[in-house]
Amino acid sequence: MDNLTNGSFIWLEAICAERNVARHYAVAMSRDLFGTSIVEFAWGRIGSRGQGRVVSFTSEVEATRFARQLLRRRASARRRIGVAYREVSF
């Protein structure tokens, strides 16, 4: 979960039938035509449309720091929701 660079995409899922938890979380880093670093993240219940946000940064360092904060929060899911997120590869 720690390999964040420009052009990265990470998809996480937390699934537990006993707790009725089926969540997804995605984080993508990219750069636009003007050189601005973009962090896109989306979340929601698996199978639903969910929600998402896009945040832009002038510095790639700031964008990476922001994305790592998002992923650190997901790493604490076991304590918060009782189910850990796992990385899914495509």
C-alpha positions as CSV (number, residue, x, y, z in Angstrom):
1,M,0.0,0.0,0.0
2,D,3.0,2.3,0.2
3,N,4.0,2.4,-3.5
4,L,2.6,5.8,-4.3
5,T,4.1,7.6,-7.3
6,N,2.7,9.7,-10.1
7,G,0.4,7.4,-12.2
8,S,-0.4,5.1,-9.2
9,F,-3.7,3.5,-8.6
10,I,-4.6,1.6,-5.4
11,W,-7.9,-0.3,-4.9
12,L,-8.8,-1.4,-1.4
13,E,-11.7,-3.6,-0.1
14,A,-13.1,-4.4,3.3
15,I,-15.5,-7.4,3.3
16,C,-17.1,-9.2,6.2
17,A,-20.5,-10.9,5.8
18,E,-21.0,-11.3,9.5
19,R,-20.8,-7.5,10.0
20,N,-22.5,-6.7,6.7
21,V,-19.5,-4.7,5.6
22,A,-18.6,-4.5,1.9
23,R,-16.7,-1.3,1.3
24,H,-14.3,-0.2,-1.4
25,Y,-11.8,2.7,-1.4
26,A,-9.7,3.8,-4.4
27,V,-6.8,6.3,-4.6
28,A,-5.2,7.5,-7.8
29,M,-2.4,9.9,-8.4
30,S,-1.7,11.6,-11.7
31,R,-0.6,14.8,-13.3
32,D,-2.7,17.1,-15.5
33,L,-1.6,18.9,-18.7
34,F,-0.3,21.9,-16.7
35,G,1.9,19.8,-14.4
36,T,-0.4,20.0,-11.4
37,S,-0.4,16.8,-9.3
38,I,-3.9,15.3,-8.9
39,V,-5.2,12.9,-6.2
40,E,-8.5,11.3,-6.9
41,F,-10.2,9.1,-4.3
42,A,-13.5,7.3,-4.2
43,W,-15.3,5.3,-1.6
44,G,-18.6,3.5,-1.0
45,R,-20.3,0.2,-0.6
46,I,-19.2,-2.4,-3.1
47,G,-21.8,-2.6,-5.9
48,S,-23.0,1.0,-5.4
49,R,-21.9,4.1,-7.2
50,G,-20.3,5.6,-4.1
51,Q,-18.8,9.0,-3.7
52,G,-15.5,10.6,-4.9
53,R,-13.3,13.7,-4.7
54,V,-10.5,15.2,-6.7
55,V,-7.8,17.4,-5.0
56,S,-5.0,19.2,-6.9
57,F,-1.6,20.2,-5.6
58,T,1.2,22.3,-7.0
59,S,3.8,20.0,-5.6
60,E,4.0,16.2,-6.1
61,V,5.4,15.9,-2.5
62,E,2.2,17.5,-1.1
63,A,0.1,15.2,-3.2
64,T,2.0,12.1,-2.1
65,R,1.7,13.2,1.6
66,F,-2.1,13.7,1.2
67,A,-2.5,10.3,-0.5
68,R,-0.5,8.6,2.3
69,Q,-2.7,10.2,4.9
70,L,-5.7,8.7,3.2
71,L,-4.1,5.3,3.2
72,R,-3.1,5.6,6.8
73,R,-6.7,6.2,7.7
74,R,-7.8,3.1,5.8
75,A,-5.1,1.1,7.7
76,S,-6.9,1.9,11.0
77,A,-10.2,0.4,9.7
78,R,-9.9,-2.8,11.8
79,R,-10.1,-0.7,14.9
80,R,-12.8,1.6,13.6
81,I,-15.1,-0.7,11.7
82,G,-14.0,-4.1,12.8
83,V,-12.7,-5.2,9.3
84,A,-9.4,-4.4,7.7
85,Y,-9.0,-3.2,4.1
86,R,-7.0,-5.3,1.8
87,E,-5.4,-4.3,-1.4
88,V,-6.9,-5.8,-4.6
89,S,-4.8,-6.1,-7.7
90,F,-6.3,-6.0,-11.2
